[in-house]
């Protein structure tokens, strides 16, 4: 049995050259275009929430409740919680089998995915924030005994990285 947690996340990454900045901006522009292109086929609630291209925490809660209701009607228990620190909604579902996962995926995709993507775009870090986050992460990781030149890095203990990320992102 698996407990699945799905969250929306802010866009962040490592140090960017001017070419990387263009790529980062292009990724944000592509994500906006994707949301716009899929909006006509989205649930009525997602269309209503995204009508002004901005998602409030209350709107995120409302669409999360729609996911929970969708899953419950199909026998799957799901919970959701809003994280005001990183502006994400976390969904927790007990995954017993492939069918349970398929139900959750269908409900999330059809009832929340565009809202989650809009939240990620809405709270995306600026290039200067991304650079500051990388600097703070490298400094924090060094204090934890992990020496790296660039972050993100595969050579990092996930527990230390998580603690450093929480501390570093709070300083942005």
N, C-alpha and C positions, 0 to 999 in steps of 0.2 A: 504494500500500500504506500502511496506517495502523496505528500502534501504539496500541491502546486501553488506557487505564489507568482503572480504576474504583476508587474508594476510598469507604469509609464515612467520615462526617465528624461532628464534634461540632456541636451546635446552637449557633450564635453569631449575633449580630446587632448592630445599632446601639443607641444610647441608647434607653431605654424609659421612657415615661410609665407611670402606674399602669394605664392602659388597655392599653398595649403589653405590660406585664407579664402582665396577664390573658390577652391573646392568646398570648403566648409560653407560658404555663402551659397554655393550652388546646391549643396545638399539641403539646406534650409528652403531654398526656392523650389527645389524638386518636391520636397515634402509638402509645402503649401499647395503646389499644383496637384499633387496626388489627392490631397484632401478635397480640393475643389472639384476634381474630376469624379471622385466617388460620392460626393455629397448627394447628387440626385437619386442614388440608389440606396442611401442610408435610411435607417429607421426614422420615422416621423419625429421622434424625440431628439435624435442626434441632429436632424435638420433644424429643428427649433433652437436647440442649444447653440449650434454653430452659425445661426443666421447672422450674427454680428461678428463672427470670426474671433470671438473671445469667450473663454470658458471660466466661469467663476467656480469657487469651491462648491457652492450650493448646486450649480449645474452638474458638476462632476459627480456629486453625491446622488443627484436625481438619476443620472444615466447609469451609475453603478447599481442603484436600486433596481433599475430595469434589467440589468444583467442577472442580478440575484433572483428576481421574479421569474425571468425566462428559464434559468437553470432549475429553480424549485419546481416549476410546472412540469419539468421533465425528470424529476426525482434526484436532482443533484444539489447538494447544499454548498453554497458559496457565501463567503463573507467579504466585505470590502472595508477598507479604512483609508482615510485621507491623511497624507503626511504634509502638513503645512510647511515644513522645513524645505522639502525639495519639490513640492507641488506635484505630487504623484498620488495615484490611487492604487493601493495594493489589493489584489484579489486573492483570497485563500480558498482553495478547494481541495477536498480530500479525493484523490484520484485512486479509484479502486481497480479500474480496467480501462481499456481503450475506448469503450463506449462513454464512460464518465468523462474522459478527456475530450472526446469529440463533442459532447453536449456543452461542456464549458467553453471550448474553443468557438463553437458556433454562436453561443450566446454573447461571448465577449466580442467576437468579430462583428456580429450583426447589430449589437446594441451599444458598444463602447469604443471600438478601435479608433474611429476618427476623432472622437473627443480626446482620447489619450494622445493621439498624434498631435493634435492641436495644442494640447498642454505642453508637450515636449518642445514644440516650435515656440510657443508663447514664452516659455521660461528658458530658452536656449541662452547659453552664456555668450557674451561678446568675446571677441578675440583677446582683448586685454584681460578679461576675467579668466579665460582659459589659460593664458600664460601665467597669470598670478596663481591659479590653482596648481599648475604644474610645479611652480617654484615652491609653493607651500608644501606640496606632497613630497617633493624630493627632500626638503628640509626635515619634515616630520619622519619620513622613512629612515633618513640617516640617524635621527635620534633613536629610532627603533632598531638600529644595527643593520639596516639595509641600504647599501650604497649603490645608487644608480645615477646615470647621466640624464635620462629622459623618462618621463612618465606619460602614459601608462607603460608598464613593463611586465613581461611574463615572469621576471625573476623576483617577484614580490610575494611575501606571505599574505594570503588573502585576509587573515584576521587583522594583521597590522595595517594593511592597506585600507580596510574598512574603517578602522579607528581613525587613521590619518585623514581619510576622505571626509568623514564627519567633522573632524576638527578643522580641516582646511577649508571646506566649503562654507563653514560658519563664519569664516574670516573674509569672505568675498564681499 
